[in-house]
């Protein structure tokens, strides 16, 4: 297996340089996809040695940026990608630990399960609980424990295949759609605790989350996933039912 760290970025301010620098200290292959940024953060990030940078000419959404990176990574022989945010929320010191777990579980999706501090916005924490409730319904508990956490290690080929024939998952809904569709495809999901920070403005913290816009998007996405869920779960259960007797016979 061959793994990299991927940071999608849209107007991340000075946190982009900090995040890339910290990730590079932990792992040799660190890429960033600049999703149409206009704040100059990509120019500043060029000073970080050893970073691979891709630029999208217009803002296409987080999911589109991640999938662009995945496609490029697959063409260069990478099999796995640890995706983390470029705004300083995720702990780079966990990178090596998660990569080590991936070596033991190469077919799995490794998902961060947030541990929030006092700096976490209350409305966003409550909103996640509701989103996670619907994700559990859609996957019958087979998917990520947290449907929105951006700190995840993905098997690249499986993820590209899972999202190939859908138009959703290209924006803020990427984690929700990818986690659900990978679970439907039978990809095992392993969860691990990850502390989440919300850097203050004085630290260069930025947020592009919009409560009305993004919650409406998630509402539409969950409605669509719930309508598809019975079909996919039936197929998944059928695969499990036919596979288990073979395991028993082989042993």
N, C-alpha and C positions, 0 to 999 in steps of 0.2 A: 504494500500500500504506500501511497505518496500523498501527504497532506499539506495544506496551506492554511493560513489565516486570512480571511477576507473581511474587509471593512467597507461597506457601502457608505457614501457620504454625500449629503446635500447641505450646503451652507452650514458646516459644522463649526465654523470659527476656529479659534486657536486650539480647541480640544482635539481637532484632527491630528495636528502634529504631535500632541502629547500621547494620543492613543496609538498612533503608528509607531512612535519611538518606543513606547512601553511594550507593544506587541513584538517588535523586532528584537528586543532584548531576550524574549522568551522563545522565539521560533525563527528559523532562517528564512522561510518563504512567507512573506507578508504582502498581500495585494490590497489595493483600494480601487473602487469604482466610483469615480466622480460623476454624480447624477445631475449634470447641468448646473453645478454650483456657480454662483455669481458674486460670492463674498470674498474671493481671492484666497480662500483657505487651501485650494489645490496648489496654488503657486507657492505658498509657504511650505506645503508638504513636500515639494520637490527637493527640499534641503535635507530630508531624512534619508540617510544612505541605505541602499539596498532594497528600497521599496519599489514594487511594480505598480504603476498607475495606469488605469484606463479612464478615458473621458467620454461621457455621453454628451452630445451637443445640446440636448434639452432635458429638462427634468421629466423622467419617465416613471418614477415611483421606486420605492425601495425594492420591491420584488423583482422588477425589471432589471435593476442594477445588479442584484444578487445573481439572477439567472444569466445575465451577460457574463459575469465573472465565472460562473460555473461552466458555461460553454467553452470559454477560453481555457479554463483550467483542464477540462477533460481533453481538449485537443493537445495539451502539453503533457498528458500522462498522469495528471493528478486524479486521485480516486476519492478524496475526502476534503471537505472544507469546513473549518470552524469559523462561523460567522459571528461577528461581534459588532456592537454599535461604535460609531466614531465620535460619540459625544461624551465619553468618559463615564458612562453608566456601568460598564462591565469590567470585572477585575482581570487584568492580563496575567496576574500571577497564577491563575488557574489553567492557563493554556497547556502547559506541559502535562499536567495531571489529566486533562480531558483527552489529549492526544494519546496518552498511555492507555487510557480506558478504551479508546477507539481501536488500538492494536489488539486488544482482547476481544472486542465486539465489532468487527469490521462491517457487519451487515446492519448494524443498529443505527437509529437516530438517537443521538445523545442530547438531551434537552435540559437547559437550565430551569430550575424552579426557584423563582425569586424569593429572597429574604430581604424584606424592605426595612429601611431604617426610618427614623423620625422625619427625614426630609422628603419622604414619598408623599405626593399629593393624595389626599384622602379620596377624592372622587375617582381618581384613576385606579386606586387599589380596589375600591368597591366595584368599579366597572369590570375589572379583571375577573372578579369572582363570578359575575353574571356570565361573562364570555366563557369562562372555564366550565360553567354548568352546561352550556349548550354544546361545547366541544366534547364533553364526556358523553352526552346523549348521542352525538353523531358517530362516536367511535366505540361506544359501550365500554369506555375506560381504557381502550387500547392505545390511545394517543398520548400526547404530552400532558403532563400534569398542569402546566401553564401554557395556554394557547397563544400567548402574545410575547413571551420572552424571546429576545433576539440573540441570546447567547446559546448557540446550538452548533453541534457538529453533524454535518449532513453527508451521507453517501451520495456523491455527485450524480452518478449515472441514474440511480434510483429516483432521485429528486427531479431531475430533468424529465425522466419518463413519466413520473406521476403528474406533472404539470403541463405536459406537452399538449394535451388536447383540451385545455381549459383556458379561458381568457382571464379568469380571476387569479388572485395571488400576485399581481404585478405591482401592487402598492403597499399601503400599510397593512393590508390583509395577508401578506405573504406567509407569516408564521402560522396563522390560523389555517389557511388553505393547504400549505405544504404538510403541516403536521397531520391534518385529517386525511389527506389523500395518501400519504405514506402509510398511515395506519390501515386504511382500506386495502392497500396493496400488500399488506402482510409484513411490513417492515417493523421489527421490534423497536420499542421505545424505552430507553433507559433515562430516568430522571436523576438529577443531582442538584443539591442546593447551591445557589449562587447569590452572593450579596449584591444588591443593586444600589447605586448611588445616583443622586440627582444633583450634579454640580450647580452651585449658585451662579448668579450672573457675574459676580466678582471673579469667579474661577473660569469664566468663559462659557458657562453652561448655556445651551440653547435647546429649544424644543419646538418642533414643527407639528406637534399634536394639536388638533383642533377638535374640541369636544363634540360639536354638532356634526361637522363633516365626517370625522372618522368613526363616530359611533353609528351614524347612518350607514356608512359603508359596511361596518361589521354586522349590522342588523340585516342588510341585504345578503351578505355572504352567508351568514348562519341560516337564513331562510332557505337559500339555495342548497346548502349542504344538508340540512335536515330533510329536504325533499328527496335528495339522492341517497341518503344514508341507508334506507331499507334494502335497496338493490345491492349496494356494495357490501353491506354486512352479510347479506344472504350468500353472496358469492364467496366472501372470506370464510364464513362458517362452513361452507361446502368444501372449500379447499382443506380446511383443518380436519374436517370429518374424514375425508378420503386419505389424508396424509398420515394421521395418527395410527390407523391399523397397520400400515406399511412399516412404521417404526417398530411397532410391537412384533410384527412378524420377523423383522430383521434381527431383533435381539433375542 
